[in-house]
Amino acid sequence: MIWLLLLIVIFVLIGGAWWGGWPLLAGILGASGVTDKAGALESIARLMRNYDITPAEVEAAFHLPATSRPEPTRRSSGDIAKTLFIYLGAIFILAGISTYIGTFWVSMGSVMRVLVTLGVGYILLIVLLSALYENRYPKLILPLALASVFVMTGGWFVLIHEVFPHGENWRAAVLFVFGVMALHQGALFGKYRLTVLAFTALFFVYGFMQVGLDLLDVPFAYIAIVLGASLFLVATALEDTAHRVLAAPALLIGVCWMNGGLFDRIAMSASADWAGLIIGVCVMFTAYGLQKAGRYSGLTGLGYFVGSIMAYSGLFDLVHNTPVELAYLAITASMLYACVVLQSRALLFTTVIAMLGFIGFYTAKHFANSLGWPVTLVLMGVAFLGVGTIAIKLRRRI
């Protein structure tokens, strides 16, 4: 049974890498800056794929005279002042409401508590609908949508607490509130097709399913695997819509959710060490798939980073204090070749740290007071540097 589960895990995770849809995180260890012509062409091709730009459009824009290129419109000082006062007014209104609620919450009655939370939330919803209908303040849509969702959600919880003050089934309350809010946001999204409404609808739908399956006593690991996989499919579908900006966050959440469940199942069936090694290797294959597909290239580096950390940690725990302990050094040394081929600085960083950490551990364990071992290491390092230099010269000649 355990081997069947492991095969399923490897198939699903590496299969996700084949489609190129398994981001882990975005940011620090993403793709490095463009430093040569090949990197610039790759960056241009990636932008063309992301924004559905054709070569003909690029050529037309390239040959367009500088005098005929559209210039960015400058906002007048009146528009800036108007926008500024609108934001200030909204901030002061929210600050006043929050201050009033915080000051007089204890002395309020049940009806008043519901009015200042749920009532204000629906007032914000009415304002949002008015702004959507008039289509005059597009920059207010996002803050209004988020504020109305936040206040209405809290208001529904307040209503339930006031009606059932001694109720202790919090999961039932969350299930009801998330179900109501999912209907709210789903109806709004069906009418106006806004990205922020798609985000809030997905949030409440998946929250509702998570709590509902938990109420049915389904184990957390299976809930995470099922919902994470389904969110992965939803994110893949979002890539072909106008809401593609949600694809990367949805993929990230889906991957974290699903990996959490898979890790838990493997750890229970085998061990946490095997779970870390298997998931880590699959994540590195995923990063390779992203790199080959040219999608979400900013996540490739961090995929290598996180996957290699998991794999190296799990591998070390498995070979630690065993007859094959030196296999760790051999594997990390062979990974240097992969670092060069893949041109991944993140993978190179973790590989170097893993090698140095193991050498330090092995030295302290077996050669604590020996002078010959550090000298041998230095000589080996000089030899490797010489071989590398010769290889570079031969490559240039070839």
C-alpha positions as CSV (number, residue, x, y, z in Angstrom):
1,M,0.0,0.0,0.0
2,I,2.8,2.4,0.9
3,W,4.5,1.8,-2.5
4,L,1.3,2.5,-4.4
5,L,0.9,5.7,-2.4
6,L,4.4,6.8,-3.2
7,L,3.9,6.1,-6.9
8,I,0.8,8.2,-6.9
9,V,2.6,11.0,-5.2
10,I,5.5,11.0,-7.6
11,F,3.1,10.7,-10.6
12,V,0.9,13.6,-9.5
13,L,3.8,15.9,-8.5
14,I,6.0,15.3,-11.4
15,G,3.0,15.4,-13.7
16,G,2.2,18.8,-12.4
17,A,5.8,19.8,-13.3
18,W,5.2,18.6,-16.8
19,W,2.4,21.0,-17.3
20,G,4.4,23.7,-15.6
21,G,1.9,24.7,-13.0
22,W,3.5,24.2,-9.6
23,P,4.7,27.5,-8.3
24,L,6.0,27.6,-4.7
25,L,6.6,31.2,-3.9
26,A,7.5,34.3,-5.8
27,G,10.2,36.7,-5.0
28,I,13.6,36.7,-3.5
29,L,15.1,33.7,-5.3
30,G,13.3,34.1,-8.6
31,A,14.9,34.6,-12.0
32,S,18.0,36.6,-12.0
33,G,18.2,39.9,-13.9
34,V,18.8,40.0,-17.7
35,T,22.5,40.3,-18.3
36,D,22.9,39.1,-22.0
37,K,21.1,38.9,-25.3
38,A,19.8,35.4,-24.8
39,G,18.3,36.3,-21.4
40,A,16.7,39.4,-22.9
41,L,15.1,37.3,-25.7
42,E,13.8,34.8,-23.2
43,S,12.3,37.6,-21.1
44,I,10.7,39.2,-24.1
45,A,9.3,35.8,-25.2
46,R,7.9,35.2,-21.7
47,L,6.2,38.6,-21.7
48,M,4.7,37.9,-25.1
49,R,3.2,34.6,-23.8
50,N,1.9,36.2,-20.6
51,Y,0.1,39.1,-22.4
52,D,-0.9,37.3,-25.7
53,I,1.3,39.5,-27.8
54,T,1.9,38.4,-31.4
55,P,5.2,38.9,-33.3
56,A,3.3,41.2,-35.7
57,E,2.3,43.5,-32.9
58,V,5.9,43.6,-31.6
59,E,7.1,44.5,-35.1
60,A,4.5,47.2,-35.5
61,A,5.4,48.7,-32.1
62,F,9.1,48.5,-32.9
63,H,8.8,50.4,-36.2
64,L,6.3,53.0,-34.8
65,P,7.9,56.5,-35.0
66,A,8.7,58.0,-31.6
67,T,6.5,61.0,-32.3
68,S,3.4,58.9,-33.0
69,R,3.7,56.7,-29.9
70,P,1.0,57.3,-27.3
71,E,2.1,59.3,-24.4
72,P,0.8,58.6,-20.9
73,T,-2.0,60.8,-19.9
74,R,-1.2,63.2,-17.1
75,R,-3.8,63.7,-14.4
76,S,-4.8,67.2,-13.6
77,S,-4.3,68.6,-10.2
78,G,-8.0,68.7,-9.7
79,D,-8.3,65.0,-10.3
80,I,-5.5,64.3,-7.9
81,A,-7.1,66.4,-5.2
82,K,-10.5,64.8,-5.8
83,T,-9.0,61.3,-5.4
84,L,-7.1,62.4,-2.4
85,F,-10.1,63.8,-0.6
86,I,-12.1,60.7,-1.5
87,Y,-9.5,58.4,0.1
88,L,-9.2,60.6,3.2
89,G,-13.0,60.7,3.6
90,A,-13.3,56.9,3.4
91,I,-10.4,56.5,5.9
92,F,-11.9,58.9,8.4
93,I,-15.4,57.3,8.1
94,L,-13.9,53.8,8.7
95,A,-11.8,55.2,11.6
96,G,-14.8,56.8,13.2
97,I,-16.9,53.7,12.9
98,S,-14.1,51.5,14.3
99,T,-13.5,53.9,17.2
100,Y,-17.2,54.0,18.0
101,I,-17.5,50.2,18.0
102,G,-14.4,49.8,20.1
103,T,-15.4,52.4,22.7
104,F,-19.1,51.5,23.2
105,W,-19.1,47.8,22.3
106,V,-19.7,46.6,25.9
107,S,-22.5,49.0,26.6
108,M,-24.3,48.3,23.3
109,G,-27.3,46.0,23.1
110,S,-27.6,43.0,20.8
111,V,-29.5,44.9,18.1
112,M,-27.0,47.7,18.1
113,R,-24.0,45.4,17.8
114,V,-25.6,43.7,14.8
115,L,-26.4,47.1,13.2
116,V,-22.9,48.6,13.5
117,T,-21.3,45.4,12.0
118,L,-23.7,43.6,9.7
119,G,-25.6,46.7,8.9
120,V,-22.5,48.7,8.0
121,G,-21.3,45.8,5.9
122,Y,-24.5,45.8,3.8
123,I,-24.3,49.6,3.5
124,L,-20.8,49.2,2.1
125,L,-22.2,46.5,-0.3
126,I,-24.9,49.0,-1.5
127,V,-22.2,51.6,-2.1
128,L,-20.2,49.0,-4.0
129,L,-23.2,48.1,-6.2
130,S,-23.8,51.8,-6.8
131,A,-20.2,52.4,-7.9
132,L,-20.4,49.3,-10.2
133,Y,-23.6,50.5,-11.7
134,E,-22.4,54.1,-12.2
135,N,-19.0,53.0,-13.3
136,R,-17.5,56.3,-12.3
137,Y,-15.0,55.4,-9.5
138,P,-13.2,52.3,-10.7
139,K,-10.3,52.8,-8.2
140,L,-12.8,52.5,-5.3
141,I,-14.1,49.1,-6.4
142,L,-11.3,47.1,-4.9
143,P,-11.2,48.8,-1.4
144,L,-15.0,48.8,-1.3
145,A,-15.3,45.1,-2.2
146,L,-12.7,44.1,0.4
147,A,-14.1,46.3,3.1
148,S,-17.7,45.1,2.5
149,V,-16.6,41.4,2.6
150,F,-14.6,41.9,5.8
151,V,-17.3,43.8,7.7
152,M,-20.1,41.6,6.5
153,T,-18.3,38.4,7.5
154,G,-17.7,39.8,11.0
155,G,-21.2,41.0,11.2
156,W,-22.6,37.6,10.4
157,F,-20.5,36.1,13.2
158,V,-21.7,38.8,15.6
159,L,-25.3,38.0,14.6
160,I,-24.8,34.3,15.3
161,H,-23.2,35.0,18.7
162,E,-26.0,37.3,19.7
163,V,-28.7,34.8,18.7
164,F,-26.9,31.8,20.1
165,P,-24.7,33.2,23.0
166,H,-24.0,29.8,24.5
167,G,-23.4,27.9,21.3
168,E,-20.0,26.1,21.2
169,N,-20.2,24.6,17.7
170,W,-17.9,27.1,16.0
171,R,-17.5,24.9,12.9
172,A,-21.2,25.1,12.2
173,A,-21.1,28.9,12.6
174,V,-18.2,29.1,10.2
175,L,-19.9,26.8,7.7
176,F,-23.1,29.0,7.7
177,V,-21.2,32.3,7.4
178,F,-18.9,31.0,4.6
179,G,-21.8,29.5,2.8
180,V,-23.8,32.8,2.9
181,M,-20.7,34.8,1.8
182,A,-20.0,32.3,-1.0
183,L,-23.5,32.9,-2.4
184,H,-23.1,36.7,-2.0
185,Q,-19.7,36.8,-3.8
186,G,-20.7,34.2,-6.4
187,A,-23.8,36.2,-7.4
188,L,-21.8,39.4,-7.6
189,F,-19.1,37.7,-9.7
190,G,-21.7,36.3,-12.0
191,K,-23.1,39.8,-12.6
192,Y,-19.9,41.9,-12.8
193,R,-17.1,39.5,-13.6
194,L,-14.4,41.3,-11.5
195,T,-11.2,39.7,-10.4
196,V,-11.6,40.8,-6.8
197,L,-15.0,39.1,-6.7
198,A,-13.5,35.9,-8.2
199,F,-11.0,36.0,-5.4
200,T,-13.5,36.4,-2.6
201,A,-15.9,33.8,-4.1
202,L,-13.1,31.2,-4.3
203,F,-12.0,32.0,-0.8
204,F,-15.4,31.4,0.7
205,V,-16.2,28.4,-1.5
206,Y,-13.0,26.6,-0.4
207,G,-13.4,27.7,3.2
208,F,-16.9,26.3,3.1
209,M,-15.7,23.0,1.7
210,Q,-12.8,22.8,4.1
211,V,-15.1,23.2,7.2
212,G,-17.8,21.0,5.7
213,L,-15.5,18.1,5.1
214,D,-14.1,18.6,8.6
215,L,-17.6,18.4,10.0
216,L,-17.9,15.0,8.2
217,D,-14.8,13.8,10.1
218,V,-12.7,13.5,6.9
219,P,-9.0,13.4,7.9
220,F,-7.2,16.6,7.3
221,A,-4.6,15.1,5.0
222,Y,-7.3,13.9,2.5
223,I,-9.1,17.2,2.7
224,A,-5.9,19.0,1.9
225,I,-5.1,16.6,-1.0
226,V,-8.5,16.9,-2.6
227,L,-9.0,20.6,-2.2
228,G,-5.4,21.4,-3.1
229,A,-5.7,19.3,-6.3
230,S,-9.0,20.9,-7.2
231,L,-7.7,24.4,-6.6
232,F,-4.7,23.5,-8.8
233,L,-7.2,22.7,-11.7
234,V,-9.1,25.9,-11.1
235,A,-5.9,27.9,-11.2
236,T,-4.9,26.2,-14.5
237,A,-8.3,27.3,-15.9
238,L,-7.8,30.8,-14.7
239,E,-4.7,31.2,-16.8
240,D,-6.9,31.4,-19.9
241,T,-9.3,34.0,-18.5
242,A,-9.2,37.7,-17.8
243,H,-8.5,36.8,-14.2
244,R,-5.1,35.2,-14.9
245,V,-3.6,37.4,-12.1
246,L,-5.2,35.0,-9.7
247,A,-3.6,31.9,-11.3
248,A,-0.2,32.2,-9.5
249,P,-1.6,32.7,-6.0
250,A,-4.2,30.0,-6.5
251,L,-1.5,27.6,-7.7
252,L,0.7,28.5,-4.8
253,I,-2.1,27.9,-2.2
254,G,-3.1,24.7,-4.0
255,V,0.4,23.4,-4.0
256,C,1.0,24.2,-0.3
257,W,-2.4,22.7,0.6
258,M,-1.8,19.5,-1.4
259,N,1.8,19.1,-0.4
260,G,0.8,19.4,3.3
261,G,-1.6,16.5,2.9
262,L,0.8,14.4,0.9
263,F,3.6,15.0,3.4
264,D,1.3,14.0,6.3
265,R,0.2,10.7,4.5
266,I,3.8,9.7,3.6
267,A,5.1,10.6,7.0
268,M,2.4,8.4,8.6
269,S,3.0,5.5,6.3
270,A,6.8,5.6,6.1
271,S,8.6,8.4,8.0
272,A,9.1,12.2,7.9
273,D,12.5,11.7,6.4
274,W,11.2,9.8,3.4
275,A,8.4,12.4,3.1
276,G,10.8,15.2,3.0
277,L,13.1,13.5,0.4
278,I,10.2,12.4,-1.9
279,I,8.4,15.8,-1.8
280,G,11.6,17.7,-2.2
281,V,12.7,15.7,-5.2
282,C,9.3,16.1,-6.8
283,V,9.4,19.9,-6.2
284,M,12.8,20.1,-7.9
285,F,11.4,18.2,-10.9
286,T,8.5,20.7,-10.8
287,A,10.9,23.6,-10.9
288,Y,12.7,22.0,-13.9
289,G,9.3,21.6,-15.6
290,L,8.6,25.3,-15.0
291,Q,12.0,26.2,-16.4
292,K,11.5,24.1,-19.5
293,A,8.0,25.3,-20.2
294,G,8.9,29.0,-19.7
295,R,5.9,29.6,-17.4
296,Y,6.2,31.3,-14.0
297,S,10.0,31.6,-14.4
298,G,10.1,33.8,-11.4
299,L,9.1,30.8,-9.3
300,T,11.7,28.5,-10.7
301,G,14.6,29.6,-8.5
302,L,12.5,29.3,-5.3
303,G,11.2,25.9,-6.4
304,Y,14.8,24.6,-6.6
305,F,15.6,26.3,-3.3
306,V,12.7,24.9,-1.3
307,G,12.8,21.5,-3.0
308,S,16.5,21.0,-2.5
309,I,16.3,22.0,1.2
310,M,13.6,19.4,1.8
311,A,15.5,16.7,-0.2
312,Y,18.9,17.4,1.4
313,S,17.4,17.4,4.9
314,G,15.5,14.2,4.4
315,L,18.5,12.5,2.8
316,F,20.8,13.5,5.6
317,D,18.4,12.1,8.2
318,L,18.2,8.9,6.3
319,V,21.9,8.3,5.9
320,H,23.0,9.8,9.2
321,N,24.9,7.2,11.3
322,T,24.6,4.5,8.7
323,P,27.3,2.6,6.6
324,V,26.3,4.7,3.5
325,E,26.8,8.0,5.2
326,L,29.4,9.2,2.7
327,A,26.8,8.8,-0.1
328,Y,25.4,12.1,1.0
329,L,28.7,13.8,0.0
330,A,28.7,12.0,-3.3
331,I,25.1,12.9,-4.1
332,T,25.6,16.6,-3.2
333,A,28.8,16.7,-5.3
334,S,27.0,15.2,-8.3
335,M,24.3,17.9,-7.9
336,L,26.9,20.5,-8.7
337,Y,26.7,19.3,-12.3
338,A,23.0,19.8,-12.3
339,C,23.5,23.3,-10.9
340,V,25.8,24.1,-13.8
341,V,23.5,22.6,-16.4
342,L,20.3,24.3,-15.0
343,Q,22.1,27.6,-14.3
344,S,20.3,27.8,-11.0
345,R,21.9,30.0,-8.3
346,A,19.4,28.9,-5.7
347,L,20.2,25.2,-6.3
348,L,23.9,26.0,-6.2
349,F,23.5,27.9,-2.9
350,T,21.7,25.1,-1.1
351,T,24.1,22.4,-2.6
352,V,27.2,24.3,-1.5
353,I,25.7,24.8,2.0
354,A,24.8,21.1,2.2
355,M,28.3,20.0,1.1
356,L,30.0,22.3,3.6
357,G,27.7,21.3,6.4
358,F,28.3,17.6,5.8
359,I,32.1,18.1,5.5
360,G,32.0,20.0,8.8
361,F,29.9,17.4,10.5
362,Y,32.0,14.5,9.2
363,T,35.2,16.2,10.2
364,A,34.0,16.9,13.7
365,K,32.8,13.3,14.0
366,H,35.8,11.4,12.6
367,F,38.8,13.8,12.4
368,A,38.4,16.2,15.3
369,N,42.1,16.2,16.2
370,S,43.7,15.2,12.9
371,L,45.9,17.6,10.9
372,G,46.0,15.5,7.8
373,W,42.2,15.8,7.1
374,P,42.0,19.6,6.6
375,V,45.2,19.5,4.6
376,T,43.7,16.8,2.4
377,L,40.6,18.9,1.9
378,V,42.6,21.9,0.9
379,L,44.6,19.9,-1.6
380,M,41.4,18.4,-3.1
381,G,40.0,21.9,-3.4
382,V,43.1,23.1,-5.3
383,A,42.9,20.1,-7.6
384,F,39.2,20.7,-8.4
385,L,40.0,24.4,-9.1
386,G,42.7,23.4,-11.5
387,V,40.5,20.9,-13.3
388,G,37.8,23.4,-13.6
389,T,40.1,26.0,-15.1
390,I,41.5,23.5,-17.6
391,A,37.9,22.5,-18.6
392,I,36.9,26.1,-19.2
393,K,40.0,26.6,-21.5
394,L,39.2,23.5,-23.4
395,R,35.6,24.5,-23.8
396,R,36.6,27.8,-25.3
397,R,38.9,26.1,-27.8
398,I,36.2,23.7,-28.8
